[in-house]
Amino acid sequence: MTERPRIVITGLGGICSLGCDAPTIWRAMTEGRDGIGPIETVPLHDLKVRIGGEIAELPDTGLERRQLVTMDRFSRLATIAAGEALGHACVDMERMNRSRIGAVIGTGVCGWEAIEESYRAVFLAGKSRANVFTVPRVMPGAAAGQVSMVHGLRGPVFGVTSACSSSNHAFAAAADQLRAGRADVMLAGGSDAPLVYGVLKAWEALRVLAREACRPFSADREGLVLGEGAGVAVLETYEHARARGAPILAELAGVGMSADASDIVAPTLEGPVSAMRACLDDAGLANDEIDYVNAHGTATKANDLIETRAIQTVFGNHSGALSVSSTKSMHAHCLGASGALEMIACVMAVREGIVPPTIGYREADPDCPLDVTANTARERPVRAALSNAFAFGGTNAVIAVKQI
């Protein structure tokens, strides 16, 4: 049997409430900075929950107005992160074959900014029609399409959507394109901009939003906090990266996926366990070779309890030696973008030997007896890391990143 190509990460880009580029985001994570605060840039009307992981101001990317009017916010965030990732990976678009460069961008919702504008224009303001660009702004695949148009990518380009697992499914799909020989370079990640009245109102109805802060695994946790952001990684085979002299940051060692096939919102134990085990098998890693788990860690009672049990089930006695943390405590739950932002945390943890903290942790929960790296980052060797994503609908996706 032919040995399958190794997939490596050669560039990272990101934007969220912690910063407008990947190095700033990582620095904020290691400092335990809280990116969650009062939402100030969008009207909240009658919402009870008024906090989120908000990007106060977007950087100027030089895009013309005729491009910007066709983009919803989640697409714009994706193009920003993709541009940074391409630059970080030293991808020379003038010399490389653009038909061999593609992108898979995940999103958990879609262009809700445009939906909100249209609803209010038609139903409240009495206008006779919606904005002409509503459809191209709204569609879930818009972010992938806009990334391709802004950056000139002509290879395989498509969107994926699986709620909070979207980014990790995007990494898996992009790796598949490379191994199938359909592309030489793939951009992969996710983007979401859910800080919109209609989305927040819907989440408020679920009664899972926190009023004060995101405190994963803390006994006094009160729920999740929504945020906006995007993250993109440049993936290519090890051989291709070496041949072009690209900076190789880490290896995307494996992917594991599963479905709970149970409940649309309530997680099971079996699904996450299956996804983590599948990921370890795909990566060819024993459980005692993992030093860090970036937890899904939403700070809801059900998720944190189930995830703790899943980690204990998969890692057994080694679970006590694991460093675990939820960076959502800092950048909030950015839905389809979360896994991509957490990819930044995993890659940099492997490279620098620093585990970012779970901030806001105030009280140990006897039902969650993990080393959650409470409040302060920790220096330790990180040979390999897992990043968990367990979504509504029971769609689970776990990725493994290891030293190159």
SULJO-V163857 format. One record per helix or strand of 2 or more residues. SS is the DSSP state (H for helix, E for strand). FROM is the first residue (numbers start at 0). LEN is the number of residues. Records with the same first field share a line. If there is no record, write none. Layout:
SS = FROM-LEN / FROM-LEN
//
This chain:
E = 6-10 / 36-2 / 50-3 / 100-6 / 156-4 / 184-9 / 225-12 / 249-10 / 291-3 / 322-3 / 353-2 / 377-2 / 383-7 / 394-8
H = 21-9 / 64-4 / 72-16 / 97-3 / 111-13 / 133-5 / 141-10 / 162-17 / 196-10 / 237-6 / 268-15 / 286-3 / 300-21 / 327-4 / 334-18
//
